[in-house]
Amino acid sequence: MVFWKLHNCNYFSGTERGLDMEFKVGVGKSDFEALRRAGNYYVDKTRFLYELVEDTDNEVALFTRPRRFGKTLMMSMMENFFSIRKDSRDIFEGLEITGYKEFCDKWMNQYPVLFVSLKDIEAEDFNGAYDMLKARLADVCKKLSDLADNDKVNRFDAETFIRLESQMGGLSDVKNALKTIMRMMHDVYGKKVLLFIDEYDVPLAKASEKGIGENGFYPAMLDVIKDMLGTSLKDNEYLAFAVITGCLRIAKESIFTGTNNFASYSVLDEDFSEYFGFTEKEVTDMLKAADRADKADAIKEWYDGYVFGNSSVYCPWDVMNYMSALRKRKDAKPKNYWKNTSHNGILLSFVNRTDFKVKSKFETLMNGGTIVQTISDELTYDTLHSSEDNLWSVILMTGYLTKANADEAGERVRLKIPNREIDSIFEDAVVAHFKNTIDNSVQKAMMEAFWKGDGEKASGMLSELLWKTISYHDYHEDYYHTFLAGAFVGLGYEVESNREKGLGRPDILLKDDDNRRVIVIEAKRSGYEADMEKDCDEALRQISTGKYAEGLYGYGQILCYGIAFFQKQAKVKRM
């Protein structure tokens, strides 16, 4: 995540700045202590601590949110607040949680905390992923290395700990690692342990991408993660409470079997809905502090629109990246920061399914509409692709779609694309896919009709192409121009679009230099089907009066066409 830095001020929230002060930006900080000690801008989410402890009584709380919504920073903040191995009073100074004095006296730096992140556990095969998991556990042990030397610790636990620290532990050691370390912490500090596991499902997500069946290693990875979580969460007398974050909630019977007092909070739930992501007020305060209030509309259009529970939030990663750009250049334009952080495989896996008829739904979404789907927030990675409902659920949980209405409840959910950034991802991934899967023979037949001057056949072929591809931007004229150009370029032709010719600019100029022939096209978008004929005639008049065909010396054949489009229909007329 990215954060503003203010010189000569150690700790502050967004409301404490003056506009005459200089800001700096740091990129990629998810360590709460480092962030605060550097004086970086921090959007105060510390009241989460009070609500988590005082308003619930959960032994295990799972929070699922898309990537880049501040989960790791939240977990780091929690570790710094609760850990008995830290003195965190100065880094929480001025933040909202310090207003709850009795709560802070009781909980701040009063409990042993075990914090483990699994977000980078990914590899091409099981052995590689398993080695990365062992390395991550070794890192955890190194930070707690003094435990093994403490006389209060059982010597067999200390020996297991040393094997884990040196990455020499066996499968049983790994599966029981968290509980072993928690037992050691309990022995040393005489208190139950808080367990924080960040991005618990990443190893399973990455394993599932390599295949679920015989050739994949998902079952083997599931076996390890299930047992590691099970031993630390189920009937663990050393556990005070646990907080787990991830992208998806894996069904309880698949991985959390037998875990008591288990609570899950997904993007559908109202509780804690405003804590992962920035609210509009938080973004407004940030823009004012940065003296960039004039960018409020742009930042809202591009990065707002996510509805978690009953809260509307912005994506923190995108907001802060754009704020970083604005700090350097006041006229910086918003851009897509999300597409560089994760692949779009889930979208492509969806549209690749020929047994799911989803093209019309994608069109509705990309034209600003909504669709209603049955959504489940309890899935398993080995069944994600088993039904269309499951895939819509995954796309919602991973942030490619959001609820259209904060007040909606129940399994049937109205979905929409949240903002312009995600819309551009749909254009890149989904439109390109449908374009690439169109039968090339239809394009060739269309092209043949154009060269033969057969407007009627060209109309039929062009309409068929429109039916087979995704239409977006509400059929604006620019969409049809792009569609035409893409159809011709896909066949290897040289295409000029809106270049200066004669007294104006034809929409499409297609050259076949090998055969010394050229096509000039002017395209119109018709408001009604009945207008297509006259719009074709108007397009031809424009070619004539604009003298678009003049100056094309050396070509033996010059064909001029007026084309009218209405939704997924095309009408072609030759001059």
Residue, then its C-alpha position, 0 to 999 in steps of 0.5 A: m500500500v502507498f502512504w503520504k509522508l509529512h515532514n517534521c511530524n511523527y504520528f498523525s491522521g488525515t485530519e491533523r495536517g495543514l495544507d502548507m506542509e510538504f508530503k512524501v509518498g512511500v510505496g508498498k508499506s504494510d508494516f504498521e510500526a514502520l508506517r507510523r514511525a516513518g510519519n506516513y499517512y495512515v487512514d485511522k482504522t483502529r476502532f476495529l480493535y475495540e469492535l472486534v473484542e468488545d462487540t463480538d465473542n468469536e473464538v475464530a473470526l474470518f474476514t474475506r476481502p479482495r486483494r489490495f484492500g488493506k488486510t495485511l496492514m490491518m493484521s500488522m496493526m493488530e499485532n502491534f496493538f496486542s503483542i506483549r513483546k512490543d511497547s506500542r504506545d507511541i505508535f498509536e498516539g493520536l489514533e482513535i483507539t486511544g480514546y478507549k482508555e480502559f480497553c487499552d489498559k486491558w489489551m494493549n501489549q498484554y497478550p502473546v501474539l502469533f502472526v503468520s502470513l501465507k500470501d506468498i506461498e505459491a509454486e509450480d508444484f507441491n514440493g516448491a510450495y511446501d518448501m516455501l511454507k517451511a521457509r515462512l514458518a522458519d521466518v516466524c520462528k527466527k523472530l521468536s528464537d528466544l522462546a527455545d532458550n526459555d526454561k519454561v518451555n518443554r524441551f521436546d517443543a524446543e527441539t521441534f521449534i529448532r527443526l522448524e527454524s532450520q527448515m528441517g522439520g518433518l510433515s508432522d512438525v509442519k502440520n502442528a507448527l502453529k500449535t507448538i509455537m502457541r504452546m511455547m508462548h503460553d508457557v513463557y507468558g502464562k497467557k493464552v495466545l492471539l493467532f493472526i493468519d493473513e491470506y490463509d487461502v493463497p496456497l490453496a488458490k495457487a495450487s488449484e490453478k495448477g489443476i485439481g485432478e491427478n496432475g495437480f497438487y491441490p489435494a496435497m496442499l489442502d491436506v497440509i493447510k487443513d491440518m495446520l489450521g485444524t490443530s491450531l484452531k480446534d480444541n486448542e487450550y492455548l488459543a485466546f482468539a484467532v483472526i484470519t484473512g483471505c480472499l474466499r471463505i473455504a467451506k467450513e467442512s472443507i478446512f475449518t471442520g470442528t472449529n467452534n464459535f467460528a464467525s465469517y465476515s465476507v463482502l456481503d456482511e454488514d459487520f465490520s464492512e467499512y474497515f477494509g477500504f476507504t470511505e468517501k469521507e476518508v478519501t475527501d479528508m485525504l484529498k483536502a490534506a494533499d491539496r487535491a480536492d479538485k480530483a474528487d470526481a475522478i478518483k470516485e469514478w475510477y476507484d469507488g463503487y465497492v459495496f461491502g455489506n452496507s458500506s460503500v468503499y474505495c479500493p485503498w491500493d488504487v487511491m494511494n497509488y493515484m495520490s502518489a502520482l498526484r503528489k508528483r504531478k497535479d494533472a496526473k490522470p487516473k489509470n488502472y493500478w489493479k491489473n498489474t497486481s493480479h491476473n484475470g484468469i478467473l474472468l477468462s476461465f468463466v468465458n471459456r466455458t461453452d456450457f455457460k451462456v454468459k455473453s449477454k450477462f457480460e454485455t449487460l454489465m459492460n453497458g452499465g447494467t446489473i444482473v441478478q445471481t445466486i451468490s454463495d460466500e462459502l466455496t471450495y477451490d475444487t468446486l469453483h468451476s462446477s456451476e455458473d453460480n459459483l463462478w459469479s460468486v468468485i468474481l464478486m468475492t475477488g472484486y471484479l463485481t460488487k453489490a449494486n445496492a447496499d440494502e440488498a440481503g439474501e442469496r439473490v444479489r444484484l451485481k454490477i461493475p464497480n468503477r471505471e478501472i474494473d470496466s477497463i479490465f473487462e474490456d481488456a480480458v472479456v472483449a479480447h477473448f470473444k474477439n479471438t474465439i470468433d470463427n475466422s471463416v465468418q470474417k473471411a466471408m465478410m471480407e470477400a463480400f466487401w471486395k465483390g461489392d456485395g453489400e447485402k451479403a456483407s450486411g449479413m456477415l457483419s451482423e453475425l460477427l456482432w452477435k458473436t462478440i461482446s458489445y459494450h459502451d452502449y453501442h456508441e459510434d466509437y465502439y462500432h468504429t473499433f469493431l470494424a477496424g478490429a475485424f479487418v486487422g484480424l485478417g491482416y489488412e492495413v487499416e487507417s482510421n480517421r486519417e485526413k483524406g480529401l476534405g475530411r476523415p473517413d472512418i475506415l480506410l482499408k488498403d490491399d496493396d498486393n492487389r492494388r485495391v482499397i475500401v473507404i467506409e463511413a459508419k453511422r450509429s442509428g437511433y432506430e432500426a427504421d433509420m438504418e437505410k437513410d443513415c447509410d445514404e447519409a454516410l455515402r453522401q459524406i464520402s462523396t462531399g468530403k471527397y474521401a476517395e480522392g488522392l488514392y492514386g495507383y489503386g485499380q479498384i476503389l470501393c466506397y461503403g456507407i454502413a449503419f449500425f443499430q445494436k447488433q445489426a448492420k446494413v451495408k450500402r455501396m456507392 
